[in-house]
Amino acid sequence: MRGQEQSNGAAQSTIRNALESVFRRSDDQTVIEECRRCGTTLESVSTCPSCGGSDIVEYRIR
């Protein structure tokens, strides 16, 4: 049960970080990088530190 609480907290943190980056942006476009395997939000890396996945996607939000 405790592992589920930690996992859910991490998901909420990831979502919060993504939303904050969109709503607090200062330019016309925001780029969010995310691991397709586990959904971790990343910053300019080629391999996910959480799961080791290398399939990274970029979302560009205007």
C-alpha positions, 0 to 999 in steps of 0.5 A: 500500500505504501508503494502505491502512495509513493507512485501516485505522489510521483505522478501528481508531481509530474503532472504539476511540473508539466502544468506549471511549465505551461502556465508560467511560460514567458515565450510563445511555445513550451516544450515538454519532454516525456518518456513514452515508456513510463511517462516521466517528464525529462529535461534534455536527456536521451535516456530516462533515469527512471526506467532506462527507456530511450523513446523520448517524445517532445510535446510543443505547446503554443 
